[in-house]
Amino acid sequence: MSLSHEELLSKATEFMFLPEGADITVHPKDFYFAIIVKPSARGKWIVTTMSEVWNKELSAWEFDSRNSSLNDKKVAETRFSLDEAVQIAHDLTATENHLAPYSWEFWLNHPERTK
């Protein structure tokens, strides 16, 4: 059975973006560089990594407020349409603007990853 893109999208619960060259099946710690797009309340999507969410007004990661405590301003800053969230995640992955303890270039050649 083959699903169309629309059918597949309707069943997806989140999307993971990894830097070029990452492979979590071979190097599980590559996951630390993942940026996840997942659904949030109010029909919006969040861009998240390591329990932080992207705030587009601050252009920075911040601790995620509980959905029940979000005001309209915070929703506008941290919740997105699916298209906008995917674009943000793609751009952040490409620029390595995330919370990993060191850069992707450093990790890519790190002895622990290359052994």
Residue pairs with C-beta under 8 A, 6 or more apart in sequence:
3 11
13 38
13 39
14 36
14 37
14 38
14 39
15 36
15 37
15 38
15 86
15 89
16 34
16 35
16 36
17 34
17 35
17 36
17 37
17 89
17 90
17 92
17 93
18 24
18 30
18 33
18 34
18 35
18 93
19 33
19 93
19 94
19 96
19 104
21 104
21 108
22 30
22 33
22 34
22 104
23 30
24 30
24 31
24 34
27 113
29 107
29 112
29 113
30 107
30 113
32 50
32 100
32 101
32 107
33 93
33 96
33 98
33 100
33 104
33 107
34 49
35 47
35 48
35 49
35 89
35 92
35 93
35 98
36 47
36 48
36 49
36 89
37 45
37 46
37 47
37 48
37 82
37 85
37 86
37 89
38 45
38 46
38 48
39 45
39 46
40 46
40 67
40 79
41 67
41 70
41 79
42 67
42 75
42 79
44 75
44 79
44 80
44 81
45 79
45 80
45 81
45 82
45 84
45 85
46 53
46 54
46 64
46 78
46 79
46 80
46 85
47 53
47 54
47 80
47 85
47 88
47 89
47 92
48 54
48 64
49 61
49 98
49 99
50 98
50 99
51 63
51 64
52 61
52 62
52 63
52 64
52 99
53 61
53 62
53 63
53 64
53 78
54 60
54 61
54 78
54 88
54 92
55 61
55 62
55 77
55 78
56 77
56 78
56 80
56 88
57 76
57 77
58 77
61 98
61 99
62 78
64 78
65 74
65 78
70 78
70 79
80 88
92 98
96 103
96 104
96 105
100 107
102 110
107 113
